[in-house]
């Protein structure tokens, strides 16, 4: 999920949402609430319905170059990107050697990175964050990864902005080629409706039959309300990419002229039926009164798309609402479509009852995505709001976090796995204020998507966030960021836990992947809303990724902060490594 900056129309929708949802002022402003009810522990208070909207940073207003408020949708949390008065931490390394050691066996997937020429990151290598990766089911040496990639300059904004990039390997991730997706945004030569789009993000990849790869992004304008869901396809394992097809378009006509709209399309994901080749894209559709998960499908290789279907309309008998985010689709072995997502489960529209909570939910369709049964998998417990950042963060960190699920299906056994991170074990005062976060990763599994195992906690006593999961032939692996190797500082590492068979995650040990702890504050700088202090490292992306091949080698992909020692200075790069399961 990239950082979008709300336009007037979107903010107007949000204000109407606040009224409809009956939010009390203390909750809407992110101060302490019923999260802790006298026992000093996190409670499953339904934050998600606000977290998706402007007051909690999913959309926010940023200063323009002259310090005044600027409207327009934004791609990142570098809200003062063009403000020369601010300096990102990466600039402090200019003129000195990269202080990090050779990262091997960690591999930097970024080739021929660009140097930022304007703003708070001028002189730094451009950032890549929010990673995705897939492995060819018929050739486990063929990998395709992607990220929010800021190496292309946007003359309309006078700054580098994100455009879709693919990173492809045919040698098991040892070497990589980088290529830009054609014509998704203004700065990459888009025409027609997409010429209105200044940024692309939320990258998501899926392999289909016959070496086909599908790459989904959101695309949006910073100058008006235009937003779109787009898909590019490759038919040679990621070497070359075709033109984008538009799955959904709002706020702009086919010629690129802005239109008024109350809708914004956000946080898409993609999957392919390995038998039929049907492509499914899911996303959150922000509207005047809710934010449901929707799905569209293509049966002609991504050329044309069906009208979207709402997966979770209204409040159901189970209390599952359409205040949702973080969808993740997969296709089962017999063609059934599953979609994992996070949502608020409420007894009334006000979402103000003691039993209301946020939850991980699984939707299941057996008719090609026309109708769904939604099942609550688990309660999750949101991380605390950092009022200075205006979003959920870990103690001592500035980058925003979430509890969105990652989801995988074992193609051999048919077993489903969901993982997410939450703060149920964090330390809270009696008034609900956070004392210290203790983010934990959890995993649950199912044979049918409706009955789920107990949740197994992974990781350590330190914070763990942004998990991803992959599974094949009875083996499953969950990867995540951890602070276990720098518990008193701000450094992050990437690690994994693995298990054989159902339930054995309870005995899984944390294994470190990164060869050196690195500083996540290296890029993206802002100013605290409460303190007015400079905040470094306010955005590292909203998820990480892992893929596993038929050879039982798994490939984590994460945002690392070391850059490429010997080639570039510290900056955000997409890293990976080939790791064989023992």
C-alpha positions, 0 to 999 in steps of 0.5 A: 500500500502506498501513501495516498494523499486525499483530494477534496472529494476523497476527504469529503467522502471520509467526513461523511463516513465519520458521521455514518460510522458514528465515531466518537471524537477520541477514537477519530482523533486517535487518542486512547480508547477502550482498547485497554479496559483496566488490565493493561493488555490490548483489546480487539477494539475496531480501529480498522474502520477509521484506519482506512481513512484520512484521519489515520494516515491512509490518506492525508494532506501534505505541504506543497513546496511553499509550505501551504497545504496541497491537494492531490493523491500521493504515492509515498510518505515523503510528504515534504519530498520537494522541501529543501529545508528537510534532509533525509538520513540517506543524504548524510552518507553522501561523500563517504563509503557505504558503512555496511558490509557485503550483504551476501548471500542476501541479493539486491535485485535493483540494477542501475538505480537512479540518483534523486535530483530534487528534494529531501533525498537529492543525491540519494539513490532512489527508493524501492519498497513494498515488495512482491515476488513469484516463482514460475510453477514450471521453472523454479529458476524463473523469478519475477519481483516488483516494488514501488520504484521511485527511479523515474522523474515526474516533470509534472510534480518536479520530483521522482515518483513511483512507476511500475517496475519488474525485476526478473531472474532466470538463474534462481535469483543470482542475477536480475534484469530490471524493466519498467512497465510501459505506459502506466503513468504520466512519466512512463508515457501513458496516453488516454485515461492513464495520462492523468496518473502520476504514480503507480503502486501496491505492486502484486504479481501472479504466474499463470499457465504457459509462462504468463505473468500478470502484474497489477498496480493501482495508478492515480493522479496527484492533481485530482481524483483519478484512480485506476486498477491496471494490469500488465502481462508478460508471456515470456516469464517476465522478460518483456511486458505488454500494455496495461489493461484497465480493470477499473477507472474512476475520476477521469474520462478515457481521454485523461480529463478529470471527473468528479467522483466519490470513489477511490480504488486502492490496495489491489492484489492478483491471482490466476487459476492455474488450470483455466488461466482465469485472472482475478483482481481484488481491491478496496473500493473507498466510497461515500459510506463504506470500503468493501472488498471487490473482485473483477475477473478476466478470461482472455489473458487480462485483455478485458475485465468483468464488472466488479462484484462486492465480496462483503456488502453491508453488515452480515448476520455474522457482523462482518462489515464492508469497512475493509482493507488488505485483500489477498486472493488465491485459487484453490485446487478445484477452482474455488476462489478464496480472498483473505482480508482484514475488516471490522466485525460490528453488531451495529453500523456505529461499531461501538459495542464491547464485542466489536473488533477487527478480524481476519476474514476469509471469503470463499466462492465456488462460482467463479467469484459471483457469490461469496461466503465470508468466515471470520478466521481470527480476531486481530489487535491493531497496533497503537496510533502514533499521533505524531506520525498520524498512523499505527507504528511500533514503539520508537519507529516512525514507519506505519504498519498494519495487520493485513493478512498474507495468504498462500495455498499449497498447490500439492496438498490444497492446504490454506495458510494465513499469516498476519501481525498484531499487538495483542501482547503489547504493554498498555496502560489502564487508559488504553495508551501504549507503553511498549509494542510487542508485535507478534506474527500469527499463522492459521491454516485450513483445508477448506477455508471455513474451518481453521486451526488454532493460531500459532505465534511465531517470532520472538519477544521483540517486535515482528511485523509485515509477515508473508507466507508460502507453502508447497508439498506440505512445507510452509514458511512465514517470513517477517521483519524482526527487531530481535537482533536490535531490541533496544534500537531502531534497526530491522532484520528479516527472518523466517519460521518454517514447519512441516505439516499442520500445527507444527508451527508451534515448535518453529524457531526464528531464523535470521535471513539478513546478514546485518541489521540495517536502519529503516529511517534511511529515506522518507522524511516528514514533520511530526503533527504533534511535536513539529520534530523532523521524523525520519523513515516514515515509510518502508512499504506496507508489506513484504513477500515470499514465494516457494518453488517446486524445488522447495527453495523459497525466495523472501523479498523485502525492503532492505536499507543497506543499498548495494555496498560497493555500488550505492550508498544506503537506501531502500532496495528490494532484496531477496535470497534463495533458501533451500528448505532442509 
